[in-house]
Amino acid sequence: MKYITLLFIVFIAVSCENAKDLKPSEGSWRATLDLGNDNTLPFLMEYHADNTITIFNAEEEIQVNEVTLKGDSIIIKMPVYEGVLKGVFTEKSIKGDFIKPSLKRIIPFSMEHNNTERFNTSKSPKADIAGNWEAVFSPDNEADRYIAKGIFKQRGKKVNGTFRTTTGDYRYLEGVVEGDSLKLSTFDGAHAFLFKAAIQDSIIKGVFYSGNHWEEPFTAKRNESYELPSAGSLTHLKESYDRFAFNFPDTDGNNVSLLDERFKNKVVVVQIMGTWCPNCLDETKFYTQYFNEHKNDNLEFVALAFEYAPSKEKAFKAINRLKEKVGVPYPILLAQYGSSDKKEAQEKLPMLNHVLSYPTSIFIDKNGKVRKIHTGFNGPATGLEYTKFVAEFDQFIKQLQAEKISAADKI
């Protein structure tokens, strides 16, 4: 009897140890989000020995360092954003839900090990979409209609690129041309985008899916010379205002305004953003780098965060998470929580004709005057557009810094 009891104890100990050591296999994985109606959004990732993950979207690599294993349960928390993947795993598979708690959105997902094809194909491409495209989303709905510029590269069946809009870009899109069909996707923990379209001659017609909560048609025609309206022409001060102003709390609970001493007689860039916004993250990374490289040049940045987190505490938690992950050296103020609605944001900033985009940047000179308002952000996924923006940004900041302070505004 004692021998049987001893064997039972050893069996339990070994079983517990095996359960403790169980984890997803290292190497390549393919994930698919189930958007419903036979639409699946694929993305690729790699699981590492130290229980970290790298997610791939074209040239983008997202490092995920918060992976929790407990028994056969796994929680993958995305960096910066609140999006989280929760599931049950074996060595070769993971199944569960992608959850965005504040928005109460849930998308089922599954993952399989050792699959390196983002989109499975059976046909050779019949078209090459490399180049520029003049696009319209929701073309038949005046309320939702907006224009965009498609920028794509193609090598064989593989395609990558993005759509630029007047309010920002659609991040790093990656996919394939199969026969006369186009499929593109991206997943970054905030956005889950899928594009499916048919290609005929120099026309693309398809549907854009944002998660399982939004879909809209789009059309595009090849146009190598097409350009969007200038980002500096879309947002402006109303005629009855000659200054930009705000007064919002920082993460320490102190109210901050442009009248504070730290901003006096300096060039100031005010960033309207949200921690949930990938384009804002791209811009924040750039501003962080630029600020760190120009700390002694009479330049200040300050961000106004419009958060959909349901409480002030959760909104500040999201802001602190962004500051920590990116190393943001400038203040991020909480302008709004419970909603990221642009109409409500405009009420907080009544001097603007509208808040058209997250992000939007206001450039203020040493005399406190608004010199330019830049709507949206062309991130790294836009390639040459991003390079052009960086050069123009640096040139304009240096121009403002070289200007003298007027006698009336001197201390």
Buried (B, 14 or more C-beta within 10 A) or exposed (E): EEEEEEEEEEEEEEEEEEEEEEBBBBEBBBBBBBBEEEBBBBBBBBBBEEBBBEBBBBEBEBEBEEBEBEEEEBBBBBBBBBBBBBBEBEEEBBBBBBBBEBBEBBBBBBBBBEBEEBBEBEEEBEBEBEBBBBBBBBBEEEEEEBBBBBBBEBEEBBBBBBBBBBBBBBBBBBBBBBBBBBBBBBBBBBBBBBBBBEBEEEEBBBEBBBBBEEBBBBBBBBBEEBEBEEBBEBBBBEEEBEEBEBEBBBBEEEEBEBEBEEBBBBBBBBBBBBBBBBBBBBBBBBBBEBBEEBEEEEBBBBBBBBBBBBEEEBBBBBBBBBBEBBEBEBBBBBBBBBBBEBEBBBEBBEBBBBBBBBBBBBBBBBBBBBBBBBBBBBBBBBBEBBEEBBEEBEEBBEEBBEEEBEEEBEE
